[in-house]
Amino acid sequence: MPELPEVETLRRALLPLVINKTCTALKFYRKDIRFPIPKSTLRNRFANQTVSKIQRNGKYLLLQVAQGAMLLHLGMSGHVSRHTSMVPREKHTHAIFRFGSKTCLHFVDPRRFGCILWVPRNGKHPLLDKMGPDPFSSDANAKTLKGSAKNCRVPVKTFIMDARRIAGIGNIYACESLFRAGIHPQRKSGRITFAEWARLISCMRSTLQDSIRAGGTTLRDFFDPSGNAGYYATKLSVYGKEGEPCPKCKTQISRTVHAGRSTFFCKTCQPTRSRAVVKVKRRVF
Ligand SMILES: [Zn+2]
């Protein structure tokens, strides 16, 4: 499943292909993917326009033109493949965007959870309006997250995977960031201290950044029409490592299921209580 680092890698790979280039043709092969594709709006407002920038917000990409932006999401199984001429489309190609005379981008999504939408110039769109801040934005900070988690009994892992709280943190990065921050995934989000939120945000950024850097080294191969290339193997500490030794303390990595998703953690490095609380208790008794 494409996660935030893959989407950021895609954004960087697209920059030299579409920035200051004009979309010369748009072809759609379905009425809808996850949502109906606003074909005529895109043909009227995106075609024959020059792309000025590509923004990423969580796992959404916005290809900006004068009148607004085309919004792309890769869903569970989407990818973009690049061709230098009008080649026959592979199976599950739902749209082709042609830029200039040489670049054809194929939007491929077998499970059809992705989307191709239009966002007007004011940036207002129901999907974006409900979203929390991108983890790299200055709005994602300890103060806002602690405020948003006030009295919240939802486990912190579920909380950070909720795009309304913070955008684009999938299962792998939730597990890895909590491990780096030394926070147990099942702790109630309302009980996470300010210092822990600060540490967790910093760990989310460093985990994502490491993965983006790893993707950067394979940027040239990102548009592999096989559909698999570009999704690089991130160096994982806990995700998928049940029973293996923790890289920090050698305790066996545990696995539980939260909200239907596998959660991996180290019960020694990620205690069920805040370290500050544990220290105080020890002093009392
Ligand atoms: Zn450990």
Residues whose N, C-alpha, C, O or C-beta is under 5 A from the ligand:
A	BS01	ZN	C246 K248 C249 K250 T251 C266 T268 C269
